[in-house]
Amino acid sequence: MPEQFRNLQLSDERSVRELCKDIWEGNDYVPDRFSSWIREDNSNPIGLFIDGELVALGNLAAAPDSPVAWIKGLRVNTSRQHEGHGTKLVEHMINLAKKRGIKKLRYATGSRNEHSVHLAKNLGFSVANSIGYFRLSNPYPQHPTPSPVTVPLAVDSERLHEVLSSTPELVESGTLPLLWEFEDKELEGLARLGNRTEFKLIVGDEGNAKGLFYGASVERNGSKTVTYSVFATDRGVFIDIMARILEELDNSGADRAAFFLGPRATEWAPSLLIVPDDYLDRRYLLLERGLEG
């Protein structure tokens, strides 16, 4: 069975859709993102073909102005799984990233995707961040009214970097999540995040930041999903942030929402009684592998 790795082209779109048609019950985002991957300067969609059939694909995406690259949208034909095609494709992408001078390769997936996590760890990736994760659908749960005396403060990336430097316990990890991806907590990463979202801080009476939240939305096939990332050092502040978010969702027209939670927010979230049982132990994972040496 002759194997071939090659860069995917727009003419491969039909094959991409065929490969993805049964993934996530036909709701996979990859076919809709594929044409964008082709156009984006920093993206390199790659396919593994056997006897001319596309059996696996993924996108090697370099972070702008960064020695970091991502493996995104890794997919294997559902009828050809457990044959090692995903491993072969990732190995190929690792070698390609090394040749391009990439210093670190990243991959994000859910903790329930055991096959994906196992594949990454077998190829030298390790968990760099693990955050709480759950979803809600419209209509959204009832919630308390946000505090009228607490006013979130919108800040830019430079101000947030100063806050996180002086209050590292607010975000203890080295990366922050947004839209199923992660960015570094350093100024360059925060600047990239700031181009896609608005940071909001909750500041206590003593002047210390006690909460951080921000969001972004995505629309696909006429459906709108809003994602939120929430960090807090105070339980009361966390509850107030969640009340604000749920109030915003009530007025957003979004069909669903996804939440990425820092460690304390993950601990406190079940007490809100809004986290679906199926998500109580779920985590969203960032896996990394260094490519130097």
N, C-alpha and C positions, 0 to 999 in steps of 0.2 A: 504494500500500500504506500505509494509515494506520498511523502509529506512535504508541504510547502508553507513557509511563513512569508507573508507579504503584506505590504501596506494596503489597507482597504481604500477603495475609491467609491465615489458616489454611485457608480454603476453596480456596486455590490449591495445596494440598499435592499433589494428584494431578498437576497440571501440572508441578510441581517434580520429582516422581519420574519423570515421563515424560521431561523434558528430560535428567535425569541418568542414565537407565537404562543408557546405553552408555559412560559415563565411568568410567575405571579398571576396565574389565571388569565393571561393575555393582557395584563396591565403593566408590562415592563416598560420602563422609561427609555431604555437604550435605543429602540428604533426611532423615537422622536428626537433624541439628542444626536443621532448619528450624523446627520447632515451638518450640524454645528461643529462636531468634531472634525469633519473634513475641512471646514473653512478656517478653524482656529489655528493661528500660527504655532501655538505651543502644544497642540494635540497631535498625536500620532496613533490613529486606530490601526490595529494589527490583527490579522486573521490567521488561523491555522487551517489549512485545507488538506484533505485526504482524498485522493482520486478526484480532485476538482470540487469536492463538497466542503463548504465551510462548517467546521465542527466546533470551533472555539474562537472567541474574539475578546479583545480588551483594548483599552485606550491608554497609551503611555503619555501622560500629560505633565509637562514641566511647569512648575510654579513660576510665575513671572518674577524676574530679577532675584532668583533664588537657586541654590544648588540642590533643591528638592524636587522630586518628581513623584507623581501618583500613578498607581494602576487603578483605572476606573472601569466600571462596567464589565468586569470579567464574567463571561458567559460561556457555557458549554451546552451544546445541543442535548436536550433532555434524553434523547435516545442513544447518546454516546457517552453518557456520564460513567464515572468509575473506570475509565479506560486510560487515564493518565493524561488526557489532552490539556486539561487546565494547568497541570504541573509543567508540561512541556512549553506551553505558551508563556507562563510566568518566567520560566528559566530563560527563554528567549528574550523577554523584555528586560530582565535583569542584566543580561549580557549587553543588550543594546544601550541600556542606561549607563553602564560602566564606560562603554566606548564614547559616550557623549559627555563624559565628565561629571555625571550626576553623583553627588556625594551621599544622598539619602533617598531611599525609596519608601513610599507610604502606601498603605492599603487599609480601607475602612470597611467594616462589616458588622452585622449583628451577632450577638453572643449565641443566638439560637442557630446560626448558620454554621453548624459544627464542621461540615465538610470544608467550607471556605477557610475557617480558622485553622483547621488541621493542615490544609494545603500550605497556607502561609507560614505556619510554624515549621513545617518540614523543610521549607526553603530558606530558613534563617531569619524570618521575621519574628519579632517579639512584641508583646503588648506594651505600648507606650502611654495609652490613656484608656480608661474604662469609665464611662459615664452612664448615669441612669437614663432610661429612654421609655417613653410611652406615647400612645396616640389616643386621640379622642375624635369622635365624629359629631357632626351637627345633627340634632340639637345638643348644645353643650350643657354640662351639669349646672345646677343652681350653685350660687357662690355668695359669700358675704360681700358687702359693699366696701370698696377700697377706702382707706382712711382719707378724710378730707384734708388733714393737716400734713400729710406726706406728699411731697411733690417730687417726682422723679426728675433728675437733672440730666439733660442730654449733654454728652461730652464727645469731643473728637478723639482720634486715636492717640495723639500726643498726651492729652490730659489723662486718658485712661492708662497709658503706659506709666505715667507718674504715680497714679493711684495704686496700680498693681505692684509697683516697685516699693512703695511705702506700706502697702497692706497686702503682702503676698498670700496671707491666709484666705483672702477672698477668692482667688483662683489658684489653687495649690499646684495644679498640673502645669506643664510647659506649653500646652496647646489649648485652644478654645474651639468649640464646635459651631458650625453654621451649615445648614442645608446638607447634612450627612457627610460633611467634610470637616477638616480641622485646619487651623492656622496656628503658627507659632505665637507665643505670648510676647515676643520681642516687638519692637516698634515697627519693623518692616511688615511683620505678619498682621499686626493690629491695623496698619494702614490699608492693607489689602482687604481686611474685614470691613473697615470703615467705608470702603467704596461700595459695599453691598448691604450695609445695615446702619442703624443708628443706635449707638450705645446709650443706655440709660442707667444712672446710678441712683441708689437710695443712700442718703447720707444721714447718719445719726446726729443727735443733739451735740455730741462731742466733736463733730466734724469728721468722724471716721466713716469711710464707705462700708456699708453693711449689706448691700445688695447690688447686683448687676444683672441686667437682662437686656436682650436684644432679639430681633426677629427678622424673618425674611419670608417671602412667599414665592410659590411656583405654581404656574397654571399649565395643565395638560389635558387635552381632550375635553375642554369645557369644564374641568374640575379644578378648584383652587385649594391648595394646601398651604397652610401657614406654619412655619416652624419657629420655636422659641428656645433660646438658651437661657438658663436661670442659675445664678450663683448667689449664695447668701451665707452670712455668718450668724444671723439672728433668725430664730424660728418665726417670730412675729413679722419680721420684714419679708420673709419668704411667703407667708400666708397672704400678706398684702400684695406682693408682686403677682401671685397667682390669681388673686381676685381681680387685679387690673387686667391681666391677660385674658381671663375669661369674659370680663366685661367688654374688652376690645373684640374678642371673637364673636360675641353676640351681635355686634354691629358690623362685622367684617364681610358677611356673606360667604365666608370660607366653608368648604364642604368638610374639611377635616383639619386637625392640628397635630403637630408632632412636637414633643418636648425633649430637650437634652438638659440634663440636670447635673450640677456639681455634686460632690459627695454628701454634703450636709442636706442639700435639697433632695437628693435621692433618699436619704434617711427619713426626712420629714414628709415626703410626698404621700405615702400610704395613709397617713393620718387625715388627709383631706377627703378620703373616701371617694375619690374620683378616678383613681388609677384602675383600669380594667385588670381583673385577676390574672389574665394571661400575660400582663406586662410587669407584674410585681418584681420578678427576678431578672428581667431583661436588662442587658447592657448594650451600649453601642461602643465598638472597639476601634481604636487606632493601632494598627500594627506597623512597625518600622523595621527597616534593615539598612544598616550602613554599607556603603559600597566602596569605601576606601581600603587600600591595602590588598 
